[in-house]
Amino acid sequence: MSATQVVKSHGPFQGLPTYPNTPEHTNLTAVVTGANGLSGYHMVRVLAAAPERWSKIYCLSRRMPPSNFFTDLGDGAERVEHISVDFLSETSEIASRLKEIPKVDYIFFFSYMQPPQDGNVLGMWSDAEAMTKVNSTLLTNFLNALQLTTLQPKRILLQTGAKQYAFHIGPPTNPSFESDPRVPLESNFYYPQEDTLSSYCTATGSSWTVARPSYIIGAVRDGALNHMIGLAIYAAIQAHLHKPLDFPGDYGAWDREFCQSTGLLNAYFEEWAVLSPDAHNQAFNIQDGLPFTWGRFWPLLAEWYGAAWCPPEVDGAKYRVTESRYAETPRGYGPTGITRSTFSLQEWSALDSVQTAWAELREEHDLVLDPFTAQNRAQIFGMTDSAVIGGWALSLSMRKARSMGFLGTVDSYETMRIAVRDLARLKLVPPMKGEWGAAV
């Protein structure tokens, strides 16, 4: 059966959905939790830019939004209201804050907390039990509080991610399909979150959708868990020291296809997902949709900051091997996952010369971030190491979303450049050479 679909482009984003001007697509109210974070804020941006659909957007977070939060929304800020609420507080307290919301059509849940982790190679998500405990509690408390109100959302979207397939533990089945079985090697908070949401919707008559992105490209003021920050800091400091951008992994990491998920494209997809009747009670992968490798990106990053670059080390004797913490792989067969590296960015960040260079750059550019505290080092550079240094592919299949009509794509190289520009505008990283750096 053939069908015709109207799509649009917006900047680097291609094939975005369009919506009819019908009652079910107008005068909608949204709740976005974790609105200060990397995913939540991009969701707010997309909704705020569509006044023909979204008449009111409630943003929920523990902390007040940073100074740029509303100004960057332009005219859309008039329809956005922030409510401070802590989902680790008592259920009755959470409910009292939710009762300030008169109605809601759709809820987008992005709330997330990262307990301290080891960082470094294969250690970014080392304390699975702690992550499961706190993040399961966030969602459970929110849903329990929601039941104490009169709010009845049509659908709740929960964003989880690629750790659904346990790629952080070892090689998963590649590419990963949404139907792949859960991996029982260790605790994974995505699984109880999905079960809790499904049970809530069964009991209340709402529906649910789960989105599973990869590493997210974007820029927010409050978002240290962002691999782009570590990449920009590394490039800026190496350029400042007149040193090249060495690549920490091997040629396997350099050449492997690695999907990423730009925050704005995720949000365009997630809006489409809640407004699509057929997407109810379904989980979807979401990624940028075009091939990406670190080998293609490394020269671009170096050029943006005016630095030289080096490909991976050829001498195999100079590599150290890090093995996955389980002999069994997520896919259930094949050898244990092995990662080869000559250094890590977390180790690099401990060098006195690096921290001295940052102090000079921080003063020169009036930067507000200190990435070299113990917690920030593990989060920022551990996150970047986990993205860059790897011994197996990370590929999320988009076949399910494509078959249901979502056609959106974006060039990850271009959105990474935009993210670095915006991180510099927010005074988190030094600016690129020139206003924009080199064109992709």
C-alpha positions in Angstrom: 0.0 0.0 0.0 1.4 3.4 -1.0 1.1 6.6 1.1 2.1 10.2 0.8 3.8 12.1 3.6 4.6 15.8 3.9 7.9 16.4 5.7 9.9 19.6 6.3 13.5 20.7 6.9 14.7 23.0 9.6 18.4 24.1 9.5 20.5 20.9 9.4 17.4 18.7 10.3 15.9 16.9 7.3 12.6 15.0 6.9 10.9 16.3 10.0 7.2 15.5 10.5 4.4 17.9 9.9 1.0 17.9 11.6 -2.5 18.6 10.5 -4.4 21.6 12.1 -6.9 19.4 13.8 -8.3 19.6 17.4 -6.2 16.7 18.6 -3.1 18.7 17.5 -3.9 22.1 18.9 -4.1 23.7 22.4 -2.0 21.0 24.0 -0.4 21.1 27.4 2.9 19.4 28.2 4.9 18.6 31.3 8.6 18.2 30.9 10.6 16.8 33.8 14.3 17.2 34.2 13.9 20.3 32.1 17.3 21.8 33.0 19.1 18.8 31.6 20.5 18.1 28.1 17.4 16.2 26.9 14.7 18.0 28.8 15.8 21.4 27.6 15.9 20.4 24.0 12.4 19.0 24.4 11.2 22.4 25.8 12.8 24.1 22.8 10.9 22.0 20.3 7.6 22.4 22.1 8.0 26.1 22.7 8.7 26.7 19.0 5.3 25.2 18.0 2.6 27.5 19.4 0.2 26.1 16.9 0.2 22.8 18.9 1.5 23.6 22.4 -0.3 26.3 24.3 1.3 25.6 27.7 4.5 23.8 28.8 5.3 23.1 32.5 9.0 22.5 33.2 9.8 20.5 36.3 13.2 20.3 38.0 14.9 20.5 41.4 16.8 23.7 40.7 15.7 26.9 39.2 16.6 27.2 35.5 19.9 28.9 34.5 19.9 32.5 33.4 19.7 31.7 29.7 16.8 29.2 30.0 13.9 31.5 29.1 15.8 34.0 27.0 17.0 31.3 24.6 13.3 30.3 24.0 12.5 33.6 22.4 8.7 34.3 22.1 8.0 30.7 23.2 9.1 31.5 26.7 5.7 33.2 27.3 4.0 29.7 27.3 6.6 28.1 29.5 6.3 27.9 33.3 8.8 26.4 35.7 7.8 24.5 38.9 10.5 23.5 41.4 10.1 19.9 42.6 12.4 17.2 44.0 11.3 13.7 43.0 13.3 12.3 45.9 11.0 14.1 48.4 7.8 12.8 50.0 5.1 11.7 47.6 2.7 14.1 49.2 5.1 17.0 48.7 5.6 16.1 45.0 1.8 15.8 44.6 1.3 19.3 46.1 3.5 20.8 43.4 1.9 18.8 40.6 -1.5 20.1 41.7 -0.3 23.6 40.5 -0.8 22.2 37.0 -4.5 22.4 36.0 -4.3 20.0 33.1 -1.9 17.9 31.1 -2.1 16.1 27.8 1.4 14.7 27.5 4.3 14.1 29.9 7.9 13.9 28.8 10.0 12.3 31.6 13.7 13.0 31.5 14.6 13.2 35.2 17.9 11.4 35.9 20.6 11.3 38.6 24.1 10.1 38.2 25.7 8.8 41.5 29.5 8.9 41.6 31.1 6.4 39.2 34.7 5.3 38.5 34.8 6.9 35.1 37.8 6.0 32.9 37.8 3.2 30.4 34.7 1.0 30.7 34.0 2.4 34.2 31.5 5.2 33.4 28.6 3.2 34.7 30.4 1.0 37.2 27.9 1.2 40.1 24.8 -0.2 38.5 23.0 -0.8 41.8 23.3 2.8 42.9 22.1 4.1 39.5 19.1 1.7 39.6 18.1 2.6 43.1 18.0 6.4 42.6 16.6 6.5 39.1 13.9 3.9 39.7 12.9 6.0 42.8 12.6 9.2 40.7 10.1 7.7 38.3 8.2 5.7 41.0 7.8 8.8 43.2 6.6 10.9 40.3 4.0 8.4 39.2 2.8 7.8 42.7 2.4 11.5 43.2 0.6 11.9 39.9 -2.0 9.4 41.0 -2.8 11.7 44.0 -3.8 14.4 41.6 -6.7 14.8 39.1 -4.2 14.9 36.1 -4.8 12.3 33.5 -2.2 12.4 30.7 -3.0 10.8 27.4 0.5 9.5 27.1 3.8 9.5 29.1 7.1 9.4 27.2 10.1 8.0 29.1 13.6 8.5 27.7 16.1 5.8 28.5 18.9 5.0 26.2 21.4 2.7 24.5 22.4 1.0 27.7 19.1 -0.9 27.3 21.3 -3.2 25.1 24.2 -3.2 27.6 26.7 -1.9 25.1 28.6 -0.4 28.1 29.3 -3.9 29.4 30.4 -5.6 26.1 29.4 -6.3 22.5 25.6 -6.3 22.0 23.8 -7.7 19.0 24.6 -5.2 16.3 22.6 -3.3 15.1 20.4 -3.3 18.2 16.7 -3.8 17.6 14.0 -2.7 20.1 12.9 -6.4 20.4 16.3 -7.6 21.6 16.0 -9.3 25.0 17.0 -7.6 28.3 20.5 -8.3 29.5 20.6 -9.8 33.0 24.3 -9.5 33.7 23.8 -6.6 36.2 21.2 -4.2 37.4 19.8 -1.8 34.7 17.5 0.9 35.9 15.9 1.2 32.4 14.1 -2.2 33.0 12.3 -1.4 36.2 11.5 2.1 34.9 9.8 0.6 31.8 7.9 -2.0 34.0 6.8 0.7 36.5 5.5 3.0 33.7 3.7 0.1 32.0 2.0 -0.9 35.2 0.9 2.7 35.9 -0.6 3.1 32.4 -2.4 -0.2 32.7 -3.9 1.0 36.0 -4.8 4.5 34.9 -5.7 4.2 31.3 -2.9 6.3 30.0 -0.5 5.0 27.3 3.3 5.1 27.2 6.2 5.4 24.8 9.9 4.8 25.5 12.7 6.5 23.5 16.2 5.0 23.5 18.8 7.5 22.1 22.6 7.0 21.9 25.1 9.6 23.2 23.3 13.0 23.0 24.7 16.0 21.2 23.8 19.3 22.5 24.6 22.1 25.0 23.0 23.2 28.3 24.4 25.2 31.2 23.6 22.4 33.7 24.9 19.2 32.0 28.3 17.8 32.9 27.2 14.4 31.6 27.9 15.5 28.0 30.7 14.0 25.9 30.9 17.1 23.9 32.3 19.1 26.8 35.2 16.8 27.2 36.0 16.8 23.5 36.0 20.6 23.4 38.1 21.0 26.5 40.7 18.5 25.2 40.9 20.2 21.8 41.1 23.7 23.3 43.9 22.8 25.8 46.0 20.8 23.3 45.8 23.8 20.9 46.7 26.1 23.8 49.7 23.9 24.6 50.6 23.7 20.8 50.2 19.9 21.0 48.3 17.6 18.6 45.0 15.9 19.3 46.2 12.3 19.9 43.5 9.7 19.6 43.3 7.5 22.8 41.8 4.4 21.2 43.0 2.0 18.5 42.0 1.7 14.8 39.0 -0.4 15.8 37.6 2.6 17.7 38.7 5.0 15.0 36.9 3.2 12.2 33.9 1.7 13.9 30.5 3.1 12.9 29.2 4.9 16.0 25.7 6.4 16.1 24.9 9.5 18.0 21.6 11.2 18.9 21.3 15.0 18.6 19.2 16.4 21.4 16.9 18.4 19.1 16.3 15.5 16.7 15.4 13.4 19.7 12.9 16.0 20.8 11.4 16.2 17.3 11.0 12.4 17.4 9.6 12.4 20.9 6.9 15.0 20.0 6.0 12.8 16.9 6.0 9.7 19.1 3.4 11.0 21.6 1.2 12.4 18.9 1.2 9.2 16.8 -1.6 6.9 17.8 0.3 3.8 16.5 3.3 4.6 18.8 1.4 3.9 22.0 2.9 1.3 24.3 5.9 1.0 22.1 9.7 1.5 22.6 11.8 3.1 19.9 15.5 3.6 19.1 16.4 7.1 18.0 19.6 8.2 16.4 20.8 10.8 13.9 20.5 8.3 11.0 23.7 9.1 9.1 27.0 7.2 9.3 29.5 8.6 11.8 33.1 7.6 12.8 35.6 9.2 15.2 38.2 8.9 12.4 36.1 11.4 10.3 35.4 13.6 13.3 39.0 13.9 14.7 40.5 16.1 12.0 37.4 18.4 12.1 37.7 18.9 15.9 41.4 19.7 15.5 40.6 22.2 12.7 37.9 23.9 14.8 40.5 24.7 17.5 43.5 25.3 15.2 45.4 22.2 16.4 47.2 19.4 14.7 45.9 15.8 15.1 47.3 12.3 15.1 45.6 9.0 14.1 45.8 6.0 16.4 49.1 4.5 17.5 50.4 1.9 15.0 52.7 0.1 17.5 50.5 -2.5 19.2 53.0 -2.8 22.1 52.0 0.7 23.3 48.4 -0.3 24.0 47.0 -1.5 27.2 44.0 -3.8 27.2 40.8 -3.3 29.4 38.5 -6.3 29.5 34.7 -6.1 30.2 33.8 -6.9 33.8 31.8 -10.0 32.7 33.1 -13.0 30.7 29.6 -13.3 29.1 28.7 -10.8 26.4 25.4 -8.9 26.2 24.6 -10.8 23.1 25.2 -14.1 24.8 27.9 -15.5 22.7 31.4 -14.6 21.3 34.5 -13.4 23.1 34.6 -11.0 26.1 34.7 -7.4 25.1 38.2 -5.9 24.9 39.1 -2.2 24.7 42.6 -1.1 23.6 43.9 2.4 24.5 47.2 4.2 24.9 45.7 6.7 27.4 42.4 8.0 28.6 41.1 11.6 28.7 40.4 11.2 32.4 44.1 10.4 32.9 45.1 13.2 30.7 42.9 15.6 32.7 45.0 14.9 35.8 48.2 16.3 34.3 49.5 19.5 35.9 50.2 21.0 32.5 46.6 20.4 31.5 45.1 22.0 34.6 47.5 25.0 34.3 46.5 25.5 30.7 42.8 25.4 31.7 43.4 28.0 34.4 44.8 30.3 31.7 42.0 29.6 29.3 39.4 30.1 32.0 40.7 33.5 32.8 41.1 34.5 29.2 37.5 33.5 28.2 35.7 34.1 31.5 34.6 30.5 31.8 32.2 29.3 34.5 33.0 25.6 34.5 35.7 23.9 36.6 36.0 20.4 35.0 38.9 19.4 37.3 37.1 18.8 40.6 37.2 15.1 41.4 33.5 14.6 40.6 33.6 16.7 37.4 36.7 14.9 36.1 35.0 11.5 36.4 31.8 12.6 34.9 33.1 14.9 32.1 36.1 12.9 30.9 34.7 9.5 31.9 31.7 10.3 29.7 34.0 11.3 26.8 36.2 8.3 27.2 33.2 6.0 27.2 32.1 7.4 23.8 35.5 7.6 22.1 37.4 4.6 23.4 35.6 1.4 22.5 36.2 -2.0 21.1 32.8 -2.7 19.5 30.2 -0.8 17.4 27.3 1.1 18.8 24.5 1.0 16.3 20.8 1.5 17.0 18.5 0.4 14.3 15.9 2.9 13.2 13.9 0.3 11.2 11.0 0.4 13.6 10.6 4.2 13.6 11.1 4.4 9.9 8.4 1.8 9.2 6.0 3.9 11.3 6.7 7.1 9.4 9.4 9.0 11.2 11.9 10.1 8.6 14.0 12.7 10.4 17.8 12.8 10.1 20.6 15.1 10.8 24.4 15.3 10.2 26.1 14.5 13.5 29.3 16.3 12.4 27.3 19.5 11.9 25.4 19.3 15.1 28.6 18.6 17.1 30.0 21.8 15.7 26.8 23.7 16.7 27.1 22.1 20.2 30.7 23.3 20.6 29.7 26.8 19.5 26.8 26.8 22.0 28.9 25.4 24.9 31.3 28.3 24.3 28.5 30.8 24.3 27.4 29.4 27.7 31.0 29.9 28.9 31.6 26.2 29.5 34.4 25.7 27.0 36.7 28.0 25.1 35.5 29.3 21.7 36.5 27.7 18.5 39.1 29.4 16.3 37.0 32.1 14.6 33.3 32.4 15.4 32.3 29.1 13.8 35.4 27.1 13.2 35.9 25.3 9.9 32.9 24.3 7.9 32.1 20.6 7.7 
